[in-house]
Amino acid sequence: MTIAEEALRMVFTDLDGSLLDHHNYSFHAALPALQALRQAAIPVIPVTSKCRDEVQALRSRLENGHPFIVENGAAVYIPEGYFPTQPAGTTARGSYWVCELGAPRQRWLQLLASLEGEFGDDFEYFFRAGDEGIAAMTGLPVEQAALANRREYSEPVQWRGSAAGRRAFIEALQAGGATVLQGGRFLSVAGGSDKGRALCWLRQACVQARGATTCHDLAIGDSGNDCAMLEVAETALLVRSPVHDFPVLARTAGVLRSQAYGPAGWAQGVARWLQHFPQLG
């Protein structure tokens, strides 16, 4: 197809299980595709359940200076000066313009604490587990686990009980006002936001700031908590997971599915997507 020069191209990507390997968090297999995107001046936007401090550390390793979306869409961080003017609806905080879409973490910590009597040891969450407990649950080094515990808008929860108990637990969280999303490893307890809403907000901000006429965007994910963004992007790439099936989407058109797992599948899908832009080849 012929793509007008006024069109903006963007990649919005989940991290764990997609760009990062499910078991060892490596992105090595995705490096050729990342380089191809960099050469084509296509921004790679992390959209993740991770918190700001975790993403900042990863962006440094990726040499990525683009905006990012944290905690399943709870906030959008745009590096100050990334656009000619500060977008409406953002607050200047440190070196970022921040658009907050979700409720604060403390609300969900209070809700989880209120359920400890009913569900006992059937669940654990990051705040209660502490840095050492998070390291045990995730396989992360303790220093990285400490970053994961600096959350601002959401709380990851590990369910340890029965399937029936899990359903009752989720219903109790929802009754308390929470949105519960299943990620690759944990339930994410938050509210008032999702990855799709955040993607749409940032995409529109980019289109306006760059003076583009349209946007050709690719959303990449492997889990249920990615569905909201996979549904709203022009093209969705579902990355094969070694531990669960592809997430189920309502859409049928514009959907790619990788054959390889994790970052290797990520690279496969990006290469297929780039084939739609022959002038980049």
Residue pairs with C-beta under 8 A, 6 or more apart in sequence:
1 276
3 9
3 216
3 276
3 277
3 279
4 213
4 214
6 211
6 212
6 213
6 214
7 212
7 213
7 214
7 215
7 216
8 206
8 207
8 210
8 212
8 214
8 215
8 216
8 217
9 40
9 42
9 215
9 216
9 217
9 277
10 42
10 43
10 45
10 203
10 206
10 215
10 216
10 217
10 218
11 37
11 42
11 43
11 44
11 45
11 217
11 218
11 220
11 270
12 45
12 47
12 69
12 199
12 217
12 218
12 219
12 220
12 229
12 233
13 19
13 44
13 45
13 46
13 47
13 219
13 220
13 221
13 266
14 47
14 48
14 195
14 220
14 221
14 222
14 223
14 226
14 229
14 239
15 46
15 48
15 49
15 50
15 55
15 58
16 22
16 25
16 48
16 49
16 50
16 183
16 184
16 185
17 184
17 222
17 223
17 239
17 241
17 243
17 262
18 220
18 221
18 222
18 226
18 239
18 262
18 263
18 266
19 27
19 30
19 46
19 220
19 263
19 266
20 26
20 27
20 58
20 262
20 263
21 27
21 29
21 261
21 262
21 263
22 184
22 241
22 242
22 243
22 261
22 262
23 139
23 242
25 140
26 263
27 34
27 62
27 263
28 263
29 260
29 262
29 263
29 264
29 266
29 267
30 263
30 264
30 266
30 267
30 270
32 267
33 266
33 267
33 270
33 271
34 44
34 62
36 270
36 271
36 274
37 43
37 44
37 270
37 274
40 274
40 277
40 280
43 66
43 67
43 206
44 62
44 64
44 66
45 66
45 67
45 68
45 69
45 202
46 55
46 58
46 59
46 64
46 68
46 69
47 68
47 69
47 73
47 195
47 198
47 199
47 219
47 221
47 226
47 229
48 54
48 55
48 68
48 69
48 70
48 71
48 72
49 71
49 72
49 154
49 156
49 181
49 183
49 186
49 188
49 225
50 58
50 70
50 71
50 148
51 70
51 71
51 147
51 148
51 150
51 151
51 152
52 70
52 75
52 77
52 150
52 152
53 147
53 150
54 144
54 147
54 148
54 150
55 68
55 70
55 77
57 144
57 147
58 64
59 65
59 68
65 79
65 82
66 79
66 82
67 76
67 77
67 78
67 79
67 82
67 202
68 76
68 77
69 75
69 76
69 77
69 195
69 198
69 199
69 202
70 77
70 152
70 153
71 102
71 151
71 152
71 153
71 154
71 188
71 190
72 102
72 154
72 181
72 183
72 188
72 190
72 193
72 194
72 195
72 225
73 101
73 102
73 193
73 194
73 195
73 196
73 197
73 198
73 199
73 228
73 229
74 100
74 101
74 102
74 103
74 152
74 153
74 154
74 190
74 192
74 193
74 198
75 98
75 99
75 100
75 101
75 102
75 152
75 153
75 193
75 198
76 90
76 98
76 99
76 101
76 198
76 201
76 202
77 96
77 97
77 98
78 87
78 90
78 96
78 97
78 98
78 99
78 202
78 205
79 95
79 96
79 97
80 86
80 92
80 95
80 96
80 97
82 97
83 97
83 205
83 206
83 209
84 209
85 209
86 92
86 97
87 97
87 99
87 205
87 208
87 209
89 99
89 201
90 97
90 98
90 99
91 97
91 98
91 99
91 100
92 98
99 198
99 201
99 202
100 153
101 192
101 193
101 197
101 198
101 201
102 153
102 154
102 190
102 191
102 192
102 193
103 153
103 190
103 191
103 192
104 152
104 153
105 127
105 151
105 152
105 153
105 154
105 155
107 177
107 191
108 154
108 155
108 178
108 189
108 190
108 191
109 125
109 127
109 155
111 173
111 176
111 177
111 178
111 189
112 123
112 125
112 127
112 128
112 155
112 157
112 173
112 189
114 176
115 123
115 169
115 172
115 173
115 176
118 172
119 161
119 165
119 168
119 169
119 172
121 160
122 159
122 160
122 161
122 162
122 165
122 169
123 157
123 158
123 159
123 160
123 161
123 169
124 133
124 137
124 157
124 158
124 160
125 155
125 156
125 157
125 158
125 189
126 133
126 134
126 148
126 149
126 151
126 155
126 156
127 149
127 155
129 136
129 137
130 149
131 142
131 145
131 146
131 149
132 142
132 145
134 140
134 145
134 146
134 148
134 149
135 141
135 142
135 144
135 145
137 158
137 185
137 186
138 145
138 148
138 185
140 148
148 156
153 190
153 193
154 188
154 189
154 190
155 188
155 189
155 190
156 183
156 185
156 186
156 187
156 188
156 189
157 186
157 187
157 188
157 189
158 185
158 186
158 187
159 165
159 166
159 169
159 187
161 169
170 180
170 187
173 180
173 189
174 180
177 191
178 189
178 190
178 191
179 189
179 190
179 191
179 192
179 193
179 194
180 187
180 188
180 189
181 187
181 188
181 190
181 194
181 224
181 225
182 188
182 223
182 224
182 225
183 223
183 224
183 225
184 222
184 223
184 241
184 243
184 244
188 225
194 228
194 229
195 221
195 225
195 226
195 228
195 229
196 227
196 228
196 229
196 230
196 231
196 232
197 228
198 229
199 217
199 219
199 228
199 229
199 232
199 233
200 232
203 215
203 217
206 212
206 215
207 214
207 215
215 234
216 234
216 235
216 276
216 277
217 233
217 234
217 235
218 233
218 234
218 235
218 236
218 237
218 269
218 270
218 273
219 226
219 229
219 230
219 232
219 233
219 235
219 236
219 237
220 226
220 236
220 237
220 239
220 266
220 269
220 270
221 227
221 229
221 230
221 236
221 237
221 238
221 239
221 247
222 238
222 239
222 240
222 241
222 244
222 246
222 247
222 262
223 241
223 244
223 247
224 247
226 247
227 247
227 248
227 249
230 236
230 238
230 247
230 249
230 251
230 255
231 249
231 250
231 251
234 254
235 254
235 255
235 256
235 273
236 249
236 251
236 254
236 255
236 256
237 256
237 257
237 258
237 266
237 269
237 270
237 273
238 246
238 247
238 249
238 255
238 256
238 257
238 258
239 258
239 261
239 262
239 265
239 266
239 269
240 246
240 257
240 258
240 259
240 260
240 261
240 262
240 265
241 261
241 262
242 261
242 262
246 257
249 255
256 269
256 272
256 273
257 269
258 264
258 265
258 266
258 268
258 269
259 265
259 268
260 267
260 268
274 280
274 281
275 281
